[in-house]
Amino acid sequence: MGRSQSGGSRSSSQKRRRGFRPRRKKVCYFCTVMGVSIDYKDSDLMRRFISDRGKISPRRRTGTCPRHQRELARHIKKAREIALIPYTIN
């Protein structure tokens, strides 16, 4: 006669959506923390924005704004040139 629906017949896409949480938007570290400026001599701060292979991390990963990302890249390159930060990490 009619269709009977069983309680446990959900599709896999419905199960996946159940645990979905929207991602929190990343905020620029340099815009939020007052008093912190980008300086090529501060190698500890520079290392925070470099990957484990020595690459400059992209904006989508670090959450920095475009202005600070450009400035950060410029200072990282300057620090590499005067050997404060290695070009590659072995």
LUMBANU-212958 format. One line per 3 residues: number of its first residue (from 0); for each residue x, y, z of N, C-alpha, C. Coordinates in pm, whole numbers, plus 32768, in hexadecimal, padded with zeros to 4 digits. Atoms other than C-alpha are relative to their C-alpha. Example, Ala and Ser with C-alpha at 12.3 -4.5 7.8 and 13.67 -1.06 7.14 Angstrom:
REM residues 2
0> 8059/7F89/8000/84CE/7E3E/830C/805A/8078/8000  7FAE/7F89/7FFA/8557/7F96/82CA/7FB3/806D/8049
//
This chain:
REM residues 90
0> 8052/7F89/8000/8000/8000/8000/8056/807D/8000  7FAD/7F89/7FF6/80C2/8129/807A/808D/7FDD/802A  7F75/8016/7FD8/822E/8150/80BE/800E/8010/8096
3> 7FE3/7FF0/7F71/82A4/811A/821D/808F/802E/800E  7F7A/7FCA/7FEE/83CC/81E6/8288/803B/7FCA/8081  7FBC/802F/7F87/84C0/814D/8374/804D/8073/803D
6> 7FBF/7F93/7FB8/8563/8229/8478/8094/8010/7FE1  7F70/7FF9/8013/86CA/81D9/8419/802D/8007/7F6F  7FDA/7FFE/808D/86CB/8217/82A2/8023/808D/7FD0
9> 7FD2/7F7C/802B/8776/8369/8289/8074/7FF0/7FA0  7F91/8007/805F/8860/83AC/816D/8081/802E/8044  7F7F/7FDE/7FC3/89D0/83DA/81B1/8019/8096/8002
12> 7FEC/7F6E/8002/89C5/854C/814F/7FBA/8043/8075  8046/7FC8/7F8D/88C6/8592/8260/804D/7FE7/8081  7FB2/801E/7F89/89A2/84EA/8361/807A/805C/800B
15> 7F8B/7FAA/7FFE/8ACD/85BC/82FB/7FDD/808E/8029  8026/7F76/7FE2/8A14/8706/8315/7FE0/8014/8093  802B/7FF8/7F74/89A7/86BB/8475/806C/803C/8059
18> 7F93/7FD1/7FAC/8AFD/86FF/850F/8047/807B/7FCA  7FBF/7F8D/803E/8B4C/882E/8436/7FF6/807B/8058  7FFB/7F80/7FB9/8BB9/8968/84EA/8041/8065/7FA4
21> 7FBF/7F9D/8056/8C05/8AA8/842C/8088/8027/8038  7F7A/7FD9/7FD4/8D71/8B0D/8436/8000/808C/8038  7FF1/7F7B/7FC6/8DD1/8C31/850D/805D/8052/7FA8
24> 7FAD/7FAC/8054/8E5D/8D50/8444/8080/8025/804A  7F80/7FDF/7FC3/8FCE/8D87/8487/8013/8097/7FFF  7FEB/7F70/7FF1/9032/8EE0/84FD/8096/801B/7FFC
27> 7F73/7FDC/800E/9179/8F8D/84AD/803F/8015/808A  7FBA/7FF7/7F81/926C/8F65/85CF/8035/808D/8018  7FC1/7F7D/7FF2/9313/90B4/858E/7F9A/8070/800F
30> 806A/7F9C/7FF0/91CB/9175/8578/7FC2/7FFA/808B  8043/800F/7F7F/9140/90E8/86BE/805A/801E/8076  7FA5/7FEC/7F8F/9272/90EE/87A0/8048/8085/7FEE
33> 7FC1/7F7C/800A/92D8/9255/87D7/808F/7FF9/8037  7F76/7FFB/7FD0/9448/929E/8803/805B/7F9C/7FBD  7FAD/8062/8046/94BE/917B/872C/8015/8033/7F72
36> 7FE1/7FD5/8088/956E/91EE/85F3/8058/7F96/7FBF  7FB0/8061/804B/9612/911E/84E5/808D/8038/7FF3  7F75/7FD6/8007/978A/9132/84FF/8055/7F88/7FD5
39> 7FAF/806F/8032/9886/905F/8442/8062/7FCB/8068  7FA2/802C/7F98/9964/904D/8579/7FBE/7FA3/8066  8049/8056/7FA3/9854/8F97/863F/7FEB/7F77/7FBF
42> 8004/8080/8047/98A0/8E3A/85BD/7F98/7FA0/803B  8065/8058/7FC4/97B6/8D8B/86B5/7F76/801B/7FC4  8080/7FDB/803D/968C/8E49/8629/7FFD/7FD4/7F6E
45> 7FFA/8027/808D/96FD/8E05/84C5/7FEE/7F6A/7FEF  800A/8092/8008/971C/8C8F/8505/7F70/7FCF/8013  808C/8023/7FEA/95B0/8C8A/8572/7FB1/7FFD/7F7D
48> 8045/7FF5/8080/9549/8CDE/840D/8049/7FB7/7F90  7FB8/8051/8061/9634/8BE9/8361/7FDB/7F6E/8018  8025/808C/7FF3/95D6/8A7F/831A/8078/7FAE/8030
51> 7F95/8057/7FD1/96A0/8956/8393/8069/7FE6/7F94  7FA0/8010/806D/9749/894A/823D/8045/8082/7FDC  7FBD/7F81/8018/97B0/8AB8/8246/7FB6/805F/7FA4
54> 804D/7FAA/805A/969F/8B47/8167/7FB0/8066/804F  8055/7F9B/7FC2/95DF/8C84/81B7/7F71/7FCD/7FF9  8089/8033/7FFB/9483/8C19/8227/7F9F/805F/7FBA
57> 8060/7FAB/8047/935F/8C97/8153/7F9D/8043/805F  8062/7FB4/7FB2/9257/8D8B/81CD/7F8F/7FA8/8032  8072/8053/7FDA/9147/8C82/81D2/8020/7FA9/807A
60> 7FD7/8051/7F8C/920F/8BC2/82D6/801E/8055/807B  7FD8/7FAC/7F8F/9297/8CDC/83AE/7F92/805F/802B  806C/7FA4/7FDE/916A/8DC2/839B/8028/8092/8000
63> 7FD5/7F74/8003/9233/8F00/8367/7FB8/804B/7F91  803F/7FAD/8066/919E/9020/82A3/8063/8014/7F8D  7FA6/7FF2/8073/922C/906C/8147/8076/805E/8019
66> 7F96/7F9D/7FE5/92F1/919A/81BE/806F/7FC3/8055  7F9B/8039/7FA7/939E/90E3/82D9/8043/7F85/7FC3  7FC2/8073/8042/93D8/8FAB/8204/8070/802D/7FA3
69> 7F98/7FCA/8058/949A/907A/8105/8078/8030/8051  7F95/7FCD/7FAA/9560/9124/8219/804D/7F8D/8040  7FC3/8075/7FC2/95A1/8FD7/82C3/805C/7FB7/7F9E
72> 7FAE/8043/8065/9621/8F39/8181/807F/804F/7FE4  7F8C/7FAB/8019/9708/9060/8145/8066/7FF3/8071  7FA5/800A/7F8D/979B/9047/82A5/803C/7F75/800D
75> 7FCA/8089/7FFC/97C1/8ECC/8294/8071/7FF3/7F99  7F99/8006/8069/9883/8EF0/814E/807D/804D/8029  7F8E/7FB1/7FD1/995E/8FFC/81EA/804D/7FB3/806D
78> 7FC1/804E/7F96/99A1/8F20/831C/804C/7F89/7FC7  7FB9/806E/8041/99FF/8DFE/8239/8082/8030/7FC0  7F8C/7FCA/8047/9AEE/8ED9/8176/8075/801D/805E
81> 7F93/7FE5/7FA2/9BB2/8F3F/82AC/8015/7F8C/8062  7FE8/807F/7FBB/9BA7/8DD7/8331/7FCA/7FFA/808F  8042/8010/7F7E/9AC2/8E05/845E/7FA2/7F88/7FFD
84> 805A/8072/8016/99D6/8CFE/83D0/8038/7FB1/7F8B  7FCD/804E/8071/9A44/8BDC/82F4/7F9C/7FFD/7F8B  8057/800B/8076/99BC/8BBF/8190/7FB2/7F7E/8004
87> 8042/8082/7FF3/996F/8A4E/81C5/8020/7FC7/8088  7FEC/803F/7F7E/9945/898B/8304/8013/7F6C/7FE9  7FE0/808D/8017/99E8/8834/8302/7FCC/7FA9/806D
//
